[in-house]
Amino acid sequence: MKKGIVLKLAMFVAAFAISTFAPSMTAAAASYDDEFVALINQKRAANGLQPVSLNSTLDNAAETRAEVLTEKFSYKRPDGRREFTVLDDNNIADNFVGECYSAGQATPKEALDNMMQYDFFEKKS
Protein backbone atom coordinates (compact mmCIF):
# COMPACT_ATOMS: atom_id res chain seq x y z
CA MET A 1 0.00 0.00 0.00
CA LYS A 2 1.12 3.54 -0.69
CA LYS A 3 1.45 6.17 2.04
CA GLY A 4 -1.64 8.02 0.81
CA ILE A 5 -3.74 4.89 1.05
CA VAL A 6 -2.64 4.44 4.66
CA LEU A 7 -3.84 7.96 5.49
CA LYS A 8 -7.13 7.38 3.70
CA LEU A 9 -7.61 4.18 5.64
CA ALA A 10 -6.98 5.98 8.92
CA MET A 11 -9.59 8.62 8.06
CA PHE A 12 -12.04 5.94 6.98
CA VAL A 13 -11.62 4.10 10.27
CA ALA A 14 -12.50 7.22 12.21
CA ALA A 15 -15.34 8.14 9.87
CA PHE A 16 -16.79 4.67 9.90
CA ALA A 17 -16.66 4.32 13.65
CA ILE A 18 -18.35 7.63 14.28
CA SER A 19 -20.83 7.52 11.41
CA THR A 20 -22.03 4.09 12.43
CA PHE A 21 -22.74 5.06 16.00
CA ALA A 22 -23.22 8.85 16.10
CA PRO A 23 -24.12 10.69 18.17
CA SER A 24 -23.40 8.59 21.28
CA MET A 25 -20.97 5.72 21.72
CA THR A 26 -22.42 2.74 23.60
CA ALA A 27 -20.43 -0.17 25.02
CA ALA A 28 -21.64 -2.34 22.12
CA ALA A 29 -20.51 0.30 19.62
CA ALA A 30 -17.10 0.57 21.25
CA SER A 31 -16.75 -3.21 21.05
CA TYR A 32 -17.73 -3.11 17.36
CA ASP A 33 -15.14 -0.38 16.73
CA ASP A 34 -12.44 -2.31 18.58
CA GLU A 35 -13.15 -5.42 16.49
CA PHE A 36 -13.22 -3.37 13.27
CA VAL A 37 -9.84 -1.78 14.03
CA ALA A 38 -8.41 -5.20 14.99
CA LEU A 39 -9.51 -6.62 11.61
CA ILE A 40 -8.02 -3.65 9.77
CA ASN A 41 -4.75 -4.12 11.64
CA GLN A 42 -4.69 -7.81 10.71
CA LYS A 43 -5.00 -6.82 7.05
CA ARG A 44 -2.33 -4.12 7.48
CA ALA A 45 0.06 -6.57 9.21
CA ALA A 46 -0.40 -9.02 6.33
CA ASN A 47 0.75 -6.19 4.02
CA GLY A 48 3.74 -5.23 6.19
CA LEU A 49 2.14 -2.04 7.56
CA GLN A 50 2.05 -0.62 11.05
CA PRO A 51 -1.22 -0.80 13.01
CA VAL A 52 -3.66 2.11 13.19
CA SER A 53 -5.76 3.29 16.10
CA LEU A 54 -8.71 5.60 16.52
CA ASN A 55 -7.85 9.25 17.02
CA SER A 56 -10.06 11.71 18.92
CA THR A 57 -9.24 14.62 16.58
CA LEU A 58 -10.20 12.59 13.52
CA ASP A 59 -13.21 11.23 15.40
CA ASN A 60 -14.48 14.79 15.95
CA ALA A 61 -14.16 15.58 12.25
CA ALA A 62 -15.79 12.29 11.31
CA GLU A 63 -18.66 12.90 13.72
CA THR A 64 -19.31 16.26 12.06
CA ARG A 65 -19.44 14.56 8.65
CA ALA A 66 -21.62 11.73 9.96
CA GLU A 67 -24.18 14.16 11.36
CA VAL A 68 -24.40 15.93 8.00
CA LEU A 69 -24.64 12.66 6.08
CA THR A 70 -27.66 11.57 8.10
CA GLU A 71 -29.46 14.65 6.75
CA LYS A 72 -27.98 14.95 3.26
CA PHE A 73 -25.95 12.23 1.56
CA SER A 74 -23.52 14.44 -0.38
CA TYR A 75 -19.89 15.36 -0.80
CA LYS A 76 -20.92 18.97 -0.27
CA ARG A 77 -21.48 20.28 3.22
CA PRO A 78 -24.59 22.35 4.03
CA ASP A 79 -22.57 25.56 3.60
CA GLY A 80 -21.59 24.50 0.06
CA ARG A 81 -17.98 23.61 0.86
CA ARG A 82 -16.51 20.22 -0.06
CA GLU A 83 -16.40 17.36 2.45
CA PHE A 84 -12.70 17.66 3.28
CA THR A 85 -13.08 21.17 4.66
CA VAL A 86 -14.18 19.46 7.87
CA LEU A 87 -10.50 18.65 8.37
CA ASP A 88 -9.49 22.32 8.22
CA ASP A 89 -12.28 23.12 10.68
CA ASN A 90 -10.68 20.64 13.11
CA ASN A 91 -7.07 21.77 12.51
CA ILE A 92 -6.14 18.57 10.70
CA ALA A 93 -3.51 18.84 7.96
CA ASP A 94 -4.83 16.79 5.07
CA ASN A 95 -1.91 15.37 3.14
CA PHE A 96 -4.09 12.85 1.36
CA VAL A 97 -7.49 11.62 2.50
CA GLY A 98 -10.63 10.05 1.15
CA GLU A 99 -14.12 9.12 2.18
CA CYS A 100 -15.89 5.85 1.69
CA TYR A 101 -19.52 5.79 2.74
CA SER A 102 -20.83 2.49 3.93
CA ALA A 103 -23.94 1.45 5.80
CA GLY A 104 -25.95 -1.63 6.58
CA GLN A 105 -23.21 -4.06 7.52
CA ALA A 106 -24.14 -5.97 10.68
CA THR A 107 -20.64 -7.05 11.68
CA PRO A 108 -17.16 -5.53 11.61
CA LYS A 109 -16.07 -8.26 9.17
CA GLU A 110 -18.90 -7.36 6.77
CA ALA A 111 -17.93 -3.69 7.03
CA LEU A 112 -14.26 -4.42 6.28
CA ASP A 113 -15.15 -6.78 3.41
CA ASN A 114 -17.35 -4.03 1.94
CA MET A 115 -14.63 -1.41 2.35
CA MET A 116 -11.98 -3.61 0.72
CA GLN A 117 -14.06 -3.85 -2.46
CA TYR A 118 -12.96 -0.32 -3.34
CA ASP A 119 -9.71 -0.21 -5.32
CA PHE A 120 -8.47 2.88 -3.49
CA PHE A 121 -8.06 0.74 -0.36
CA GLU A 122 -6.53 -2.35 -1.90
CA LYS A 123 -4.90 -2.92 -5.25
CA LYS A 124 -6.91 -5.48 -7.19
CA SER A 125 -5.10 -7.80 -9.56
C-alpha positions as a Python dict, from the first residue, in 0.01 Angstrom:
ca = {
    (1, 'M'): (0, 0, 0),
    (2, 'K'): (112, 354, -69),
    (3, 'K'): (145, 617, 204),
    (4, 'G'): (-164, 802, 81),
    (5, 'I'): (-374, 489, 105),
    (6, 'V'): (-264, 444, 466),
    (7, 'L'): (-384, 796, 549),
    (8, 'K'): (-713, 738, 370),
    (9, 'L'): (-761, 418, 564),
    (10, 'A'): (-698, 598, 892),
    (11, 'M'): (-959, 862, 806),
    (12, 'F'): (-1204, 594, 698),
    (13, 'V'): (-1162, 410, 1027),
    (14, 'A'): (-1250, 722, 1221),
    (15, 'A'): (-1534, 814, 987),
    (16, 'F'): (-1679, 467, 990),
    (17, 'A'): (-1666, 432, 1365),
    (18, 'I'): (-1835, 763, 1428),
    (19, 'S'): (-2083, 752, 1141),
    (20, 'T'): (-2203, 409, 1243),
    (21, 'F'): (-2274, 506, 1600),
    (22, 'A'): (-2322, 885, 1610),
    (23, 'P'): (-2412, 1069, 1817),
    (24, 'S'): (-2340, 859, 2128),
    (25, 'M'): (-2097, 572, 2172),
    (26, 'T'): (-2242, 274, 2360),
    (27, 'A'): (-2043, -17, 2502),
    (28, 'A'): (-2164, -234, 2212),
    (29, 'A'): (-2051, 30, 1962),
    (30, 'A'): (-1710, 57, 2125),
    (31, 'S'): (-1675, -321, 2105),
    (32, 'Y'): (-1773, -311, 1736),
    (33, 'D'): (-1514, -38, 1673),
    (34, 'D'): (-1244, -231, 1858),
    (35, 'E'): (-1315, -542, 1649),
    (36, 'F'): (-1322, -337, 1327),
    (37, 'V'): (-984, -178, 1403),
    (38, 'A'): (-841, -520, 1499),
    (39, 'L'): (-951, -662, 1161),
    (40, 'I'): (-802, -365, 977),
    (41, 'N'): (-475, -412, 1164),
    (42, 'Q'): (-469, -781, 1071),
    (43, 'K'): (-500, -682, 705),
    (44, 'R'): (-233, -412, 748),
    (45, 'A'): (6, -657, 921),
    (46, 'A'): (-40, -902, 633),
    (47, 'N'): (75, -619, 402),
    (48, 'G'): (374, -523, 619),
    (49, 'L'): (214, -204, 756),
    (50, 'Q'): (205, -62, 1105),
    (51, 'P'): (-122, -80, 1301),
    (52, 'V'): (-366, 211, 1319),
    (53, 'S'): (-576, 329, 1610),
    (54, 'L'): (-871, 560, 1652),
    (55, 'N'): (-785, 925, 1702),
    (56, 'S'): (-1006, 1171, 1892),
    (57, 'T'): (-924, 1462, 1658),
    (58, 'L'): (-1020, 1259, 1352),
    (59, 'D'): (-1321, 1123, 1540),
    (60, 'N'): (-1448, 1479, 1595),
    (61, 'A'): (-1416, 1558, 1225),
    (62, 'A'): (-1579, 1229, 1131),
    (63, 'E'): (-1866, 1290, 1372),
    (64, 'T'): (-1931, 1626, 1206),
    (65, 'R'): (-1944, 1456, 865),
    (66, 'A'): (-2162, 1173, 996),
    (67, 'E'): (-2418, 1416, 1136),
    (68, 'V'): (-2440, 1593, 800),
    (69, 'L'): (-2464, 1266, 608),
    (70, 'T'): (-2766, 1157, 810),
    (71, 'E'): (-2946, 1465, 675),
    (72, 'K'): (-2798, 1495, 326),
    (73, 'F'): (-2595, 1223, 156),
    (74, 'S'): (-2352, 1444, -38),
    (75, 'Y'): (-1989, 1536, -80),
    (76, 'K'): (-2092, 1897, -27),
    (77, 'R'): (-2148, 2028, 322),
    (78, 'P'): (-2459, 2235, 403),
    (79, 'D'): (-2257, 2556, 360),
    (80, 'G'): (-2159, 2450, 6),
    (81, 'R'): (-1798, 2361, 86),
    (82, 'R'): (-1651, 2022, -6),
    (83, 'E'): (-1640, 1736, 245),
    (84, 'F'): (-1270, 1766, 328),
    (85, 'T'): (-1308, 2117, 466),
    (86, 'V'): (-1418, 1946, 787),
    (87, 'L'): (-1050, 1865, 837),
    (88, 'D'): (-949, 2232, 822),
    (89, 'D'): (-1228, 2312, 1068),
    (90, 'N'): (-1068, 2064, 1311),
    (91, 'N'): (-707, 2177, 1251),
    (92, 'I'): (-614, 1857, 1070),
    (93, 'A'): (-351, 1884, 796),
    (94, 'D'): (-483, 1679, 507),
    (95, 'N'): (-191, 1537, 314),
    (96, 'F'): (-409, 1285, 136),
    (97, 'V'): (-749, 1162, 250),
    (98, 'G'): (-1063, 1005, 115),
    (99, 'E'): (-1412, 912, 218),
    (100, 'C'): (-1589, 585, 169),
    (101, 'Y'): (-1952, 579, 274),
    (102, 'S'): (-2083, 249, 393),
    (103, 'A'): (-2394, 145, 580),
    (104, 'G'): (-2595, -163, 658),
    (105, 'Q'): (-2321, -406, 752),
    (106, 'A'): (-2414, -597, 1068),
    (107, 'T'): (-2064, -705, 1168),
    (108, 'P'): (-1716, -553, 1161),
    (109, 'K'): (-1607, -826, 917),
    (110, 'E'): (-1890, -736, 677),
    (111, 'A'): (-1793, -369, 703),
    (112, 'L'): (-1426, -442, 628),
    (113, 'D'): (-1515, -678, 341),
    (114, 'N'): (-1735, -403, 194),
    (115, 'M'): (-1463, -141, 235),
    (116, 'M'): (-1198, -361, 72),
    (117, 'Q'): (-1406, -385, -246),
    (118, 'Y'): (-1296, -32, -334),
    (119, 'D'): (-971, -21, -532),
    (120, 'F'): (-847, 288, -349),
    (121, 'F'): (-806, 74, -36),
    (122, 'E'): (-653, -235, -190),
    (123, 'K'): (-490, -292, -525),
    (124, 'K'): (-691, -548, -719),
    (125, 'S'): (-510, -780, -956),
}
